[in-house]
Amino acid sequence: MAVAYPVIGHWYRRSNGSLFEVVAVDEKDATVELQFFDGTIDEVDLDTWTNLLIETVGAPEDWSGSVDMDPEDYLGEDNGDLPLGWHDPLEMLDKAD
């Protein structure tokens, strides 16, 4: 069963199990831009959208699928420490003075 209208920021699941989020709807061009959990971007027209077998789902708890970086990419050069603010994002604000 297709969802009536795509909503930006909502997550959906296709019949094959793949998760995606609607990131843009262009009513003028009648297209919907999708970002799949693995980060892949796709675009479908509104006619295709109405024929998709999808269901509305909640956002995934693990967002790492859409981030194209490995944990090793975050390591600093000194002793393998994580960059400033990685553990506590507000720590960067405290050190900015």
Helices and strands as residue ranges (DSSP letters): E 11-14, E 19-26, E 31-36, E 41-45, H 46-51, E 54-57, G 63-66, G 71-74, H 91-95
